[in-house]
Amino acid sequence: MNYDLGIIGGLGPYASSYFYELITKKTKAQKDQDHLNIIILSHAKVPDRTAYILDNSQENPYPFLVKDCEILEKLGCKLISIPCNTSTYFHNELQKQVNIPISNMIENTAEFIKNKYKKVAILATTGTITSKLYQNALEKRNINFILPNQENVMKIIYDYIKQGKDIPNELWENTIQNLDCDCYILGCTELSILKSKLNLEENFIDPLEIEVNNILTFFDKERTK
């Protein structure tokens, strides 16, 4: 049996669960058979992406991701999605290893923001920020950006969301208040969970939502071929 979408999940697990829920909710379906055939390869043991980007002596996630992409291709998937912003660091090299497209969540997000907002605050892991994944994508589109307190952002992601703990309101407010911007990128999939949990406004841009919309558009086009 051929599948439609292959997801490399577990990066982290909460975000992968939320991602699948988003796909299910946003799919226009009247019966089970209207949904996509999806494989979720939840690979939680993939080494930490930020740790490797900051220190290349740490275990490299790339070989794990390559094998996962190859597995999904062999299983007949038509598109691969990796719901982890920091993993985009490996996107170009991964794409060279398989013959099916791997969605680029960061490029898709920057394209969505273009012509909608003028100045963006990037909330992301230190790995994503250090490798300038969002900065480069935004600069290509002439979008200005600022960076909030990175120590606070990492506390929110690693000390609270990844551990399943509620974020102290004071920590969240201190991170986003008084930033000179008109929108915020929730540039870590753990942060994506906050949009619904904290009932954040529409100018908090969730890359997972954009990724889902792009996936569904991709398969709508596939059906009309």
N, C-alpha and C positions, 0 to 999 in steps of 0.2 A: 504493500500500500504506500502510495506517495502522500507526503504531508505538504501543507502549505507553508507554515511559519515554523522556524526553529528558533528557540529562545535559549541563550546561555544565561542561566539564572544563578541564584545563590550569591550574588555580588552586590548587596547582601540579600538574604532570604526574605526579609520583610518587604523590601522593595519589589522583589520578583512576584510575590503573592499579590501585592497591590497592582502591579503591572498587568497580570493575567485578569484580575478583576476589572480593570479599566477596559481591556480589550473586549471582554464579555459584555460589559455594560454598553459600550459604544457601538457594538455590532448591530446592525439593523436585521433582526431575525424574528421570524414568526414560529420557528420550530428549531429543534436541536440541529438539524441537518443544514441550517442556514449559517451556522458558525464555521469558523476556520478550523481545519485540522491542524493542531498545534502540538509540537514536542517541546516540553520544557526540560532542558538538561540542567538540573539544579546542582551546580558544581561549587559548593561552598568551600571546598578545600583549595580553590585557586588562591595562590599567595596574594597578599595585600598589594594592590596596585600602587598606592601612594608610597608605601615603604620602599618598593623597588625604584620608583621614579626618583625618590630623594636619595637613595643609596643603592647603586647598581650592584653592590656586593650582596644584597639581599636576594632571596629566591625570585627568579624571573617568572612572572605569570604567563609570558608569551607562549612557551611550549604547551602549557595547559590549554590555552585558548585556541591555539592552532588545532590541536587534536579534537577539541570540541566542535570547531567549525567543520572539520573533515568528517566527523561522525554525522553531523546534521546534513551535510551535502550527500553523503552515502545513503542516508535515509530518505532522500528525495525531496528535501525541503526546497522551496523556491526562493525564500528570503530568510536571512539570519538577522536577528535583533539581539543586541547585548545591552540590557537595561542597567548600564553602569557608565556614568559620564567619564570617569577616570580611565576606563578601558579603551576609550577612543584614542588614547595615546598610541595604541597598537594597531589602529584601524587600517592604515595603508598597507602595512606588512601582512596583516591577516588577509586582506582582500586579494593579495597576490597569490595566496595559497589555495584559494577555492574559486570555482567557476560560477558561483551564484552570488548575488549582491549581498553585502553586509550593510545594513542601514547605519548611517552616521548621524547619531542623535544630536551631536553638537552643531554640525553644519545645518541640520534641519531646524534647530532651535534659532540659530542666528538668522536664517532665512525668514522664519516666521516673524521675528522681531523687526526686521527691516521695514522701513516706512511706517511702522506703528509707534515706535518709541525712539527718543533721541539720546537718552543717557541711561545706562544699565548698571545696576549693582550686581556683581557676580558672587554668589554664595556657593562655594565648592570646596572640595578637599584641597589640601596643600599640594597634592600631586597634580591635580587638574590645573591649579593656579600656576605652579612652578613651570609646568610644561606649556603654559600659555595657550591651551586648547581653545578656550572661549575667547581670550583676548585676540588671537589671530583670526578666528572666524568672524568676530565683530569688526575688527579693523578692516578686513577685506570688504566689508559692506558699509564702511564709513560710519560706524556706530560707536559713540563714546561710551566709556565704561569707568567704573570705580570699583575698588575692593574694600569691603568692610573689614572689621577686626578679625584677622584670620584665626587667632587663638580661640576666640569665641565660637567661630564657625566649626572648628575641629572639635571643641568640647561638645557642641550640640550634636554633631554626627557620631562621634566615637564614644563619648561618655554617657550619652542619653539614648539616642534613637537606636543605635546598634545594640544597646543593652536592654532595649524594651522599656526604658524609663521615660517618664514625663519630663518635658523640658521646663525648667523654672521660667516663669513668665519674665522675671527681671533679666535673665540672661538673653532671652529672645529679643526683648525690647531694646536692651543695650546694644545688640548687634545690628539692628535695622534702623533704629531711630536716628534722625538728623543726617541721613545720607542724602547727598545732593543728586537725586536720580528720579526718573519717572517710572521705572519698573525694576523688578528684582528677578534674576534668574535663580531658580532653585536647582543649582547645578550639581547636585548629588542626589542620586535616586532615593536615599534616605530622607532627604529634605522634601522630596515630592510628596511623601506621606503627610507632611504638615499642612498642605494646602486645604485638604478636606477636614483634617483634624482640628485645625485652628480657624477654619472658615476664612481663609485669607482672600483678599480681593483679587480681581482679575489681573491686576498689574504684577502679581506674583506669578511668573511664568514657570510652568511645570514642563520640563522637557519630556517627561513620560507621556503626558497628554498629547504633546506634539508628535511624539514617536508613534503612538497608537493611531492618530489620525493619518499619518503618512503610511503606516502599514495597511490600514483599511483602504486607503486610496489606491495603493499599489495593487491590492488584490481585486478591487473593483475594475481596474484597468485590465488585469489578467483575464477576468471573466468575459470581457468584451472583445478579446482578441479572436 
